[in-house]
Amino acid sequence: MHDFPQHPPAGPAYGPPGIPPRDPRIRPAVLGGLIASYVSILMLYNVLAAPAAVTSVLAIRNATADPDRSRLFVMWTWSILAVATVLYIGVIVLVVLWATRR
């Protein structure tokens, strides 16, 4: 038969070996968290949501290099945003109650 040189096994379909595949679910969650944080800060004056904006930017920066860390930042973004929103609504309710009792 023929003596052909042996080739190494084929790698991933796109990109050099060693680059982890991107998780397509990260991007919408990151962008949603960023938009929700900025809307909460700029339109609702909820300054407690500022840390959520910071963690969403960190999630965007890590989305391609470290998807696991990006997922962690996304979780923190939505958690901080939820707590900030609950506190914001609580403050509004307390202010309204205080204003109506006067």
Secondary structure, DSSP 4 states (H G I P E B T S, - for coil): ---PPP-PPP--SSS-TTPPPP-TTHHHHHHHHHHHHHHHHHTT--GGGHHHHHHHHHHHHHTTT-HHHHHHHHHHHHHHHHHHHHHHHHHHHHHHHHHHT-
